[in-house]
């Protein structure tokens, strides 16, 4: 198994309150990229918000390959958004992408 850092972009289509953002961040905490050497070096946050209502969720995922890692990260991102009360229409996600591989070396 390899540790991947996966980025999942998205857009909030409705206003999102600070408490909702906090809930999303808390839900994502177990997969926070700061747990990896790469995340510490790059200072990657699990949730990055932009002024134009777009966001990026960055997660660490253990997987056998990049395709599995991307699918797992999308699932985690969807779950975090649902737990915060946001459906797919309120926060659609874009395609996930590998943005780092932490080999542990």
C-alpha positions in Angstrom: 0.0 0.0 0.0 1.1 3.5 -0.8 0.0 6.8 0.8 -1.4 9.2 -1.8 -2.3 12.8 -1.3 -5.4 13.4 -3.4 -6.9 16.8 -4.3 -10.7 17.0 -5.0 -12.0 20.4 -6.2 -15.5 21.6 -5.8 -17.8 24.6 -5.8 -20.3 25.7 -3.2 -23.4 26.7 -5.1 -25.1 28.2 -2.0 -23.8 30.2 0.9 -21.9 28.1 3.4 -21.7 29.3 7.0 -18.4 29.2 9.0 -19.9 26.4 11.2 -20.5 24.2 8.2 -17.0 24.8 7.0 -15.7 23.8 10.5 -17.8 20.6 10.4 -16.4 19.7 7.0 -12.8 20.2 8.3 -13.5 18.2 11.5 -14.9 15.3 9.5 -11.8 15.4 7.2 -9.3 15.5 10.1 -8.5 11.7 10.0 -7.4 12.0 6.4 -5.6 15.4 6.9 -2.5 15.6 4.6 -0.5 17.1 7.5 -0.1 13.5 8.7 2.4 12.9 5.9 5.9 14.1 5.3 4.6 15.8 2.0 1.8 17.5 3.8 4.1 19.0 6.4 6.5 20.2 3.8 3.9 21.7 1.6 1.6 22.9 4.5 -1.4 21.3 2.9 -4.8 21.9 4.6 -7.6 19.4 4.3 -10.0 22.1 3.2 -9.0 25.2 1.3 -11.7 27.8 0.5 -11.5 30.5 -2.2 -13.2 33.8 -2.5 -15.2 32.6 -5.5 -17.0 29.8 -3.6 -14.7 27.1 -5.0 -12.8 24.8 -2.7 -10.2 22.1 -2.7 -10.3 19.1 -0.4 -6.9 17.4 0.1 -6.8 14.0 1.7 -4.3 11.3 2.4 -5.4 7.8 1.3 -3.8 4.4 1.5 -4.3 2.5 -1.7 -2.7 0.0 -4.1 -2.8 2.4 -7.0 -3.7 6.0 -8.0 -7.1 5.1 -9.4 -8.2 3.4 -6.1 -6.8 6.4 -4.1 -8.8 8.9 -6.2 -12.0 6.9 -5.8 -11.5 6.6 -2.1 -10.8 10.3 -1.7 -13.9 11.3 -3.6 -15.9 9.0 -1.3 -14.4 10.6 1.8 -15.1 14.1 0.4 -18.7 13.3 -0.4 -19.2 11.8 3.0 -17.7 14.9 4.7 -20.0 17.2 2.7 -23.1 15.1 3.5 -22.3 15.0 7.2 -22.1 18.8 7.1 -25.6 18.9 5.5 -24.5 19.6 1.9 -25.9 17.5 -0.9 -24.3 17.0 -4.3 -26.2 20.0 -5.7 -24.9 22.3 -3.0 -21.3 21.3 -3.4 -20.6 19.4 -6.6 -17.1 17.9 -6.9 -14.7 17.9 -9.8 -12.4 15.1 -10.8 -9.9 14.0 -8.1 -6.2 14.1 -8.9 -3.1 12.7 -7.3 -1.1 15.6 -6.0 1.5 13.7 -4.1 2.8 10.3 -3.2 4.4 9.8 0.3 6.8 6.9 -0.1 8.0 7.3 3.5 11.6 7.5 2.4 
